[in-house]
Amino acid sequence: MLNVEFLNEKATKVNSTLKKLSNILQFGEDTFLKTPMYPDRTKYYLIILYDELEAIACHIVSNIREEKVKENCLEKLSQEGVFSEKLNRIFQDFVNFKKKLFEENFNYSDRELFHLSNEIVSTLQNFFIKELAAVVKQLKEKQPKLAIPVNLVKLNHHASTVKSEIKRLNPFKGMSEEEFINNNFAIDRSRYFIVVAIDSMLWMCRHVARQSGLKPSKDCFINLAENGILEQELAKKLSEVASLRDTLADPTKDIDKHYLFRLVKSEFEEIANGFIKQIAYYIKHGKKAD
């Protein structure tokens, strides 16, 4: 989902970097060519500017394509057609500049650098923020309406954390039970990964309960089940795992290694994925899945 706060933060950094570049370029070509530190600083600020634009582009392209996009985002954004042709050309020029400067070890002459930088800075200052605001508005209008007023950005963050910790358990899933229970490293790492995932699921549970107007409860998962948000059986399994959180987090405390193995092998992934799926359905529809 669209994170407007993140985009505002990045746009502010873009503006700040553009001002620093503009302060150098305003002295004119002759001064730029005669002052060795100006080309060096310009390259430095261009790298920073590129990274900030790339972060914005990755977020926008991910929302447009409804899938996580992490690489070559500025180039992909220029192909999406959501910005003007003038900006798309600048994006592509910037991509080519980076490739030649870093990947092809191409040294721009100071004169070429001055004119390219001028074009990038002036175009971005004149068009980027205004067009970005329009793109964000369009994307927000296309976002699904939620039945429950949750903080979707933070919920997505915690859901991603849960999925990430589950993936980190993968190296231990191929072990036999005997190998696992006799491997202190596997046990220690599994305990840690599961604790991190539990903490994120507890945050999600409490946030959804609070935004749904439910009274606080010692057992958040059971509370959601009693109020028709989670399935009873899933809530019991979540409650059982969550009750072990402090034990798992303390390496001096013993844990049932055979139970831990079953969690790592498949049970924890099934429980966590079921929780995320049912929470997602509820905040979108305002009721438990049929």
One Martini backbone bead per residue (centre of mass of N, CA, C, O) as a GRO file, in nm:
protein
  290
    1MET     BB    1   0.101   0.033   0.012
    2LEU     BB    2   0.075   0.360   0.041
    3ASN     BB    3   0.348   0.580   0.160
    4VAL     BB    4   0.334   0.908   0.224
    5GLU     BB    5   0.549   0.959   0.436
    6PHE     BB    6   0.784   0.845   0.275
    7LEU     BB    7   0.755   1.031   0.025
    8ASN     BB    8   0.792   1.298   0.176
    9GLU     BB    9   1.075   1.241   0.279
   10LYS     BB   10   1.207   1.199  -0.001
   11ALA     BB   11   1.122   1.470  -0.130
   12THR     BB   12   1.280   1.646   0.068
   13LYS     BB   13   1.559   1.532  -0.014
   14VAL     BB   14   1.544   1.614  -0.305
   15ASN     BB   15   1.520   1.919  -0.261
   16SER     BB   16   1.782   1.955  -0.101
   17THR     BB   17   1.973   1.850  -0.327
   18LEU     BB   18   1.890   2.051  -0.547
   19LYS     BB   19   1.990   2.302  -0.397
   20LYS     BB   20   2.289   2.221  -0.385
   21LEU     BB   21   2.325   2.208  -0.690
   22SER     BB   22   2.226   2.494  -0.759
   23ASN     BB   23   2.450   2.645  -0.595
   24ILE     BB   24   2.670   2.555  -0.798
   25LEU     BB   25   2.546   2.617  -1.091
   26GLN     BB   26   2.498   2.937  -1.059
   27PHE     BB   27   2.803   3.023  -1.137
   28GLY     BB   28   2.860   2.867  -1.388
   29GLU     BB   29   3.065   2.728  -1.619
   30ASP     BB   30   3.340   2.863  -1.570
   31THR     BB   31   3.356   2.818  -1.262
   32PHE     BB   32   3.312   2.515  -1.270
   33LEU     BB   33   3.577   2.451  -1.444
   34LYS     BB   34   3.781   2.616  -1.231
   35THR     BB   35   3.647   2.427  -0.993
   36PRO     BB   36   3.723   2.118  -0.881
   37MET     BB   37   3.498   2.074  -0.651
   38TYR     BB   38   3.234   2.093  -0.816
   39PRO     BB   39   3.229   1.823  -0.973
   40ASP     BB   40   3.255   1.643  -0.723
   41ARG     BB   41   3.000   1.743  -0.574
   42THR     BB   42   2.802   1.682  -0.800
   43LYS     BB   43   2.837   1.378  -0.803
   44TYR     BB   44   2.759   1.333  -0.511
   45TYR     BB   45   2.466   1.457  -0.532
   46LEU     BB   46   2.368   1.274  -0.762
   47ILE     BB   47   2.378   1.013  -0.603
   48ILE     BB   48   2.178   1.095  -0.388
   49LEU     BB   49   1.946   1.164  -0.579
   50TYR     BB   50   1.917   0.889  -0.708
   51ASP     BB   51   1.849   0.726  -0.452
   52GLU     BB   52   1.586   0.881  -0.385
   53LEU     BB   53   1.442   0.826  -0.656
   54GLU     BB   54   1.456   0.519  -0.641
   55ALA     BB   55   1.281   0.488  -0.388
   56ILE     BB   56   1.030   0.617  -0.509
   57ALA     BB   57   1.004   0.432  -0.755
   58CYS     BB   58   0.971   0.162  -0.607
   59HIS     BB   59   0.708   0.238  -0.464
   60ILE     BB   60   0.535   0.306  -0.712
   61VAL     BB   61   0.575   0.049  -0.881
   62SER     BB   62   0.469  -0.147  -0.665
   63ASN     BB   63   0.179  -0.020  -0.669
   64ILE     BB   64   0.117  -0.057  -0.968
   65ARG     BB   65   0.199  -0.383  -0.978
   66GLU     BB   66   0.151  -0.535  -0.706
   67GLU     BB   67   0.472  -0.556  -0.642
   68LYS     BB   68   0.788  -0.616  -0.556
   69VAL     BB   69   1.028  -0.352  -0.620
   70LYS     BB   70   1.408  -0.312  -0.615
   71GLU     BB   71   1.502  -0.266  -0.923
   72ASN     BB   72   1.531  -0.039  -1.164
   73CYS     BB   73   1.300   0.185  -1.104
   74LEU     BB   74   1.347   0.440  -1.275
   75GLU     BB   75   1.327   0.297  -1.544
   76LYS     BB   76   1.044   0.174  -1.496
   77LEU     BB   77   0.898   0.444  -1.448
   78SER     BB   78   0.953   0.561  -1.739
   79GLN     BB   79   0.755   0.317  -1.862
   80GLU     BB   80   0.462   0.378  -1.726
   81GLY     BB   81   0.335   0.683  -1.786
   82VAL     BB   82   0.284   0.884  -1.518
   83PHE     BB   83   0.470   1.077  -1.645
   84SER     BB   84   0.615   1.293  -1.819
   85GLU     BB   85   0.824   1.304  -2.084
   86LYS     BB   86   1.032   1.491  -1.960
   87LEU     BB   87   1.081   1.319  -1.706
   88ASN     BB   88   1.142   1.048  -1.843
   89ARG     BB   89   1.401   1.148  -1.983
   90ILE     BB   90   1.552   1.220  -1.723
   91PHE     BB   91   1.549   0.944  -1.598
   92GLN     BB   92   1.708   0.812  -1.831
   93ASP     BB   93   1.956   0.995  -1.817
   94PHE     BB   94   2.025   0.917  -1.526
   95VAL     BB   95   2.066   0.618  -1.575
   96ASN     BB   96   2.294   0.651  -1.784
   97PHE     BB   97   2.486   0.799  -1.602
   98LYS     BB   98   2.524   0.575  -1.393
   99LYS     BB   99   2.624   0.354  -1.581
  100LYS     BB  100   2.875   0.508  -1.693
  101LEU     BB  101   3.005   0.581  -1.414
  102PHE     BB  102   2.996   0.273  -1.279
  103GLU     BB  103   2.977   0.032  -1.500
  104GLU     BB  104   3.174   0.177  -1.743
  105ASN     BB  105   3.387   0.383  -1.647
  106PHE     BB  106   3.284   0.676  -1.715
  107ASN     BB  107   3.420   0.997  -1.790
  108TYR     BB  108   3.309   1.289  -1.743
  109SER     BB  109   3.309   1.582  -1.839
  110ASP     BB  110   3.267   1.883  -1.697
  111ARG     BB  111   3.085   1.995  -1.919
  112GLU     BB  112   2.882   1.763  -1.931
  113LEU     BB  113   2.804   1.773  -1.632
  114PHE     BB  114   2.688   2.056  -1.626
  115HIS     BB  115   2.456   2.019  -1.838
  116LEU     BB  116   2.320   1.774  -1.716
  117SER     BB  117   2.266   1.893  -1.434
  118ASN     BB  118   2.094   2.129  -1.526
  119GLU     BB  119   1.868   1.959  -1.651
  120ILE     BB  120   1.791   1.795  -1.404
  121VAL     BB  121   1.734   2.023  -1.201
  122SER     BB  122   1.528   2.196  -1.357
  123THR     BB  123   1.320   1.973  -1.413
  124LEU     BB  124   1.267   1.880  -1.122
  125GLN     BB  125   1.190   2.158  -1.001
  126ASN     BB  126   0.942   2.208  -1.208
  127PHE     BB  127   0.791   1.891  -1.195
  128PHE     BB  128   0.811   1.662  -0.982
  129ILE     BB  129   0.633   1.735  -0.730
  130LYS     BB  130   0.374   1.789  -0.883
  131GLU     BB  131   0.353   1.504  -1.020
  132LEU     BB  132   0.373   1.332  -0.767
  133ALA     BB  133   0.110   1.430  -0.637
  134ALA     BB  134  -0.073   1.321  -0.866
  135VAL     BB  135   0.008   1.023  -0.847
  136VAL     BB  136  -0.069   0.980  -0.551
  137LYS     BB  137  -0.368   1.048  -0.586
  138GLN     BB  138  -0.433   0.818  -0.784
  139LEU     BB  139  -0.341   0.581  -0.602
  140LYS     BB  140  -0.531   0.640  -0.363
  141GLU     BB  141  -0.800   0.604  -0.529
  142LYS     BB  142  -0.724   0.284  -0.589
  143GLN     BB  143  -0.751   0.209  -0.316
  144PRO     BB  144  -0.877   0.021  -0.092
  145LYS     BB  145  -1.134   0.006   0.115
  146LEU     BB  146  -1.169   0.015   0.462
  147ALA     BB  147  -1.345  -0.112   0.737
  148ILE     BB  148  -1.080  -0.065   0.903
  149PRO     BB  149  -0.889   0.193   1.076
  150VAL     BB  150  -0.586   0.129   0.992
  151ASN     BB  151  -0.235   0.095   0.992
  152LEU     BB  152  -0.116  -0.021   0.703
  153VAL     BB  153   0.186   0.025   0.710
  154LYS     BB  154   0.245  -0.125   0.979
  155LEU     BB  155   0.110  -0.389   0.911
  156ASN     BB  156   0.289  -0.454   0.667
  157HIS     BB  157   0.552  -0.454   0.821
  158HIS     BB  158   0.480  -0.691   1.016
  159ALA     BB  159   0.409  -0.897   0.799
  160SER     BB  160   0.691  -0.895   0.669
  161THR     BB  161   0.841  -0.990   0.919
  162VAL     BB  162   0.709  -1.263   0.946
  163LYS     BB  163   0.792  -1.371   0.665
  164SER     BB  164   1.096  -1.335   0.705
  165GLU     BB  165   1.126  -1.529   0.953
  166ILE     BB  166   1.026  -1.780   0.808
  167LYS     BB  167   1.254  -1.791   0.596
  168ARG     BB  168   1.484  -1.822   0.820
  169LEU     BB  169   1.387  -2.130   0.877
  170ASN     BB  170   1.454  -2.304   0.622
  171PRO     BB  171   1.739  -2.442   0.689
  172PHE     BB  172   1.583  -2.632   0.921
  173LYS     BB  173   1.365  -2.807   0.757
  174GLY     BB  174   1.577  -3.035   0.642
  175MET     BB  175   1.585  -3.156   0.905
  176SER     BB  176   1.593  -3.373   1.127
  177GLU     BB  177   1.495  -3.420   1.440
  178GLU     BB  178   1.769  -3.512   1.552
  179GLU     BB  179   1.941  -3.285   1.433
  180PHE     BB  180   1.796  -3.050   1.565
  181ILE     BB  181   1.805  -3.126   1.882
  182ASN     BB  182   2.148  -3.132   1.839
  183ASN     BB  183   2.132  -2.817   1.741
  184ASN     BB  184   2.205  -2.523   1.885
  185PHE     BB  185   2.187  -2.323   1.653
  186ALA     BB  186   1.903  -2.395   1.549
  187ILE     BB  187   1.760  -2.338   1.814
  188ASP     BB  188   1.847  -2.046   1.866
  189ARG     BB  189   1.747  -1.923   1.593
  190SER     BB  190   1.453  -2.017   1.607
  191ARG     BB  191   1.375  -1.868   1.858
  192TYR     BB  192   1.431  -1.584   1.754
  193PHE     BB  193   1.251  -1.579   1.498
  194ILE     BB  194   0.984  -1.637   1.647
  195VAL     BB  195   0.983  -1.395   1.837
  196VAL     BB  196   0.972  -1.175   1.623
  197ALA     BB  197   0.703  -1.274   1.501
  198ILE     BB  198   0.530  -1.256   1.754
  199ASP     BB  199   0.560  -0.952   1.803
  200SER     BB  200   0.419  -0.871   1.537
  201MET     BB  201   0.148  -1.019   1.589
  202LEU     BB  202   0.080  -0.868   1.849
  203TRP     BB  203   0.064  -0.592   1.725
  204MET     BB  204  -0.159  -0.654   1.524
  205CYS     BB  205  -0.370  -0.749   1.724
  206ARG     BB  206  -0.387  -0.488   1.902
  207HIS     BB  207  -0.456  -0.293   1.676
  208VAL     BB  208  -0.717  -0.425   1.578
  209ALA     BB  209  -0.863  -0.422   1.848
  210ARG     BB  210  -0.853  -0.115   1.891
  211GLN     BB  211  -0.988  -0.035   1.606
  212SER     BB  212  -1.253  -0.218   1.696
  213GLY     BB  213  -1.325  -0.154   2.010
  214LEU     BB  214  -1.186  -0.339   2.205
  215LYS     BB  215  -1.117  -0.480   2.485
  216PRO     BB  216  -0.878  -0.548   2.676
  217SER     BB  217  -0.653  -0.839   2.677
  218LYS     BB  218  -0.448  -1.096   2.770
  219ASP     BB  219  -0.572  -1.244   2.504
  220CYS     BB  220  -0.581  -1.140   2.190
  221PHE     BB  221  -0.659  -1.384   2.010
  222ILE     BB  222  -0.911  -1.470   2.166
  223ASN     BB  223  -1.053  -1.200   2.142
  224LEU     BB  224  -1.089  -1.212   1.834
  225ALA     BB  225  -1.252  -1.474   1.830
  226GLU     BB  226  -1.490  -1.375   2.020
  227ASN     BB  227  -1.531  -1.132   1.782
  228GLY     BB  228  -1.516  -1.261   1.483
  229ILE     BB  229  -1.205  -1.252   1.346
  230LEU     BB  230  -1.118  -1.536   1.437
  231GLU     BB  231  -1.050  -1.848   1.449
  232GLN     BB  232  -1.051  -2.056   1.711
  233GLU     BB  233  -0.819  -2.254   1.639
  234LEU     BB  234  -0.610  -2.043   1.563
  235ALA     BB  235  -0.611  -1.886   1.831
  236LYS     BB  236  -0.505  -2.121   2.005
  237LYS     BB  237  -0.231  -2.150   1.860
  238LEU     BB  238  -0.136  -1.860   1.903
  239SER     BB  239  -0.153  -1.865   2.212
  240GLU     BB  240   0.051  -2.092   2.259
  241VAL     BB  241   0.295  -1.954   2.127
  242ALA     BB  242   0.285  -1.681   2.285
  243SER     BB  243   0.328  -1.813   2.574
  244LEU     BB  244   0.648  -1.875   2.479
  245ARG     BB  245   0.806  -1.613   2.436
  246ASP     BB  246   0.986  -1.583   2.698
  247THR     BB  247   1.122  -1.857   2.674
  248LEU     BB  248   1.246  -1.820   2.391
  249ALA     BB  249   1.409  -1.549   2.473
  250ASP     BB  250   1.544  -1.743   2.694
  251PRO     BB  251   1.836  -1.935   2.689
  252THR     BB  252   1.805  -2.048   2.997
  253LYS     BB  253   1.550  -2.179   2.892
  254ASP     BB  254   1.358  -2.438   2.846
  255ILE     BB  255   1.260  -2.634   2.557
  256ASP     BB  256   1.064  -2.809   2.351
  257LYS     BB  257   1.225  -2.948   2.087
  258HIS     BB  258   0.996  -3.101   1.943
  259TYR     BB  259   0.804  -2.863   1.920
  260LEU     BB  260   0.998  -2.674   1.775
  261PHE     BB  261   1.028  -2.852   1.526
  262ARG     BB  262   0.731  -2.838   1.438
  263LEU     BB  263   0.726  -2.539   1.395
  264VAL     BB  264   0.954  -2.522   1.184
  265LYS     BB  265   0.852  -2.724   0.971
  266SER     BB  266   0.517  -2.589   0.969
  267GLU     BB  267   0.325  -2.467   1.189
  268PHE     BB  268   0.409  -2.168   1.204
  269GLU     BB  269   0.351  -2.093   0.912
  270GLU     BB  270   0.049  -2.166   0.916
  271ILE     BB  271  -0.033  -1.977   1.144
  272ALA     BB  272   0.076  -1.705   1.034
  273ASN     BB  273  -0.067  -1.707   0.757
  274GLY     BB  274  -0.352  -1.728   0.873
  275PHE     BB  275  -0.349  -1.464   1.027
  276ILE     BB  276  -0.292  -1.268   0.794
  277LYS     BB  277  -0.536  -1.349   0.621
  278GLN     BB  278  -0.763  -1.284   0.831
  279ILE     BB  279  -0.689  -0.989   0.882
  280ALA     BB  280  -0.713  -0.888   0.593
  281TYR     BB  281  -1.012  -0.955   0.557
  282TYR     BB  282  -1.126  -0.790   0.793
  283ILE     BB  283  -1.020  -0.496   0.714
  284LYS     BB  284  -1.182  -0.505   0.441
  285HIS     BB  285  -1.485  -0.633   0.545
  286GLY     BB  286  -1.558  -0.655   0.871
  287LYS     BB  287  -1.511  -0.977   0.863
  288LYS     BB  288  -1.518  -1.299   0.862
  289ALA     BB  289  -1.439  -1.556   0.694
  290ASP     BB  290  -1.629  -1.818   0.545
   0.00000   0.00000   0.00000
